[in-house]
Amino acid sequence: CSPTAADTAAKTQAKVLLSGDASGGYFRACMRNEAKFHRSLKGYLKELELGKSEIVLEGRRGSIDAFLRYCRKNALGLSQRIVIDSIEYTDVTGEFSDFDVYALEDDTSEA
């Protein structure tokens, strides 16, 4: 069942778990640019461990779906390959004012 126009305009939150080449500075920059500048999404990307990342996105469902299509094209950054392990949709919390990136090595934001 495809989402309706009202569904894609509705705001939602998605928690996405990634694995594969889901780390590195260029990967983080590509994810941030796509989420923040191309899709106007808020939230964060956080590296959990080598090769695993969590992304929390808030915004229009259509923008989140477009971001996920970008992730699935599977040649991100420097041809990095990732797999979307899971996606969990919930209600918007409004807690994010920007899209931040947290690196594994120092756990500080690159925003």
N, C-alpha and C positions, 0 to 999 in steps of 0.2 A: 504494500500500500504506500503510495507516494504522499509526501506531506503536501498539504494545501498551501495556498499563498498566505493565509492567516497563520498557519503553523510556522512557515519559514520566517515570518516577520516577528513572531513572538520571541521574547527573550528567555534564555535558558542558561543553565550551567552544564558543562561537560567536563568530566574527569577522565583523562586519557592516559593509559599506560603504554609506553613504547619500549621496544627492545631492538637490538641490532647495533648499528653504528650510531646510537643515540647519545653521543657525547662529543665534546670538542668545541672549540671556540667558533669555528665557522658554522657548524651545525646549529649552535645556540643563536648565532646572529641571523641565520636564515629563518629559523623558527620565529624569532622575535619580529623580524621585518614582516613576515607573512601575517602573523597574528595582529600586530599593532598597526602597521602602516597600510597593508593591503586589505585587511578584513575588519579593522576597527574593533578588535576584541580586547578584553581586559582579562587579567589573571596572571598566571606565571608558568614557567618551565623550571623544573627542578631536577637535577641529576640525582638519582637515588643510589646508584652504584655503577661501576663501569658497564656500559652497554644498556643501562636501564634509565628511563626518564619518566617523569610524571608531568603532565600538562593539565592545568585547570583553566578553562576558558569560560568567559561570560560574555554574552552578546546575543544578537539575533541568531535564531536557529539556522537560517540560510547561510550566514557568515561562518558559523561553526562547521556546517556541512561542507562548505567550500574549502575551509582550512583542512579538514580531514581528507578531502579529495587530493589536495596538494601533498599531504603526507603520504598518501597511498601511491602517488606517482612513482615513488621509490627510486628517485635519483636526486636526493637533496644535497645541498651544500656542495661538497667535492665528490659527488656521486655516492654519497652515503646511502646505505640501504637500511630501512627501518621496517618494523612490523608493529602494527597497532594491536596490542594484546587485549585491551579491553576499553570500552567506552561506557561511562555511567552518566546518564542525564539526571539532573535534579533541578530544583527551583533556584532562581537567581538569588544570591545573597546581597549583592551590591557592595561587598566589602573591598572590591578592587577599584583603584582609580587609574591604573596603568597596566602594562604587561611587563612583568619583571622576569629576569633570568637569574637562577642561582646555580653556580658551578659546584661540582662535587668537591674540588680541591680546597676551596676556602669558604663555601657556604655564604658568600656575600653576593649581593645583587649586582648585575651588570647593566641595570636600567639607565 
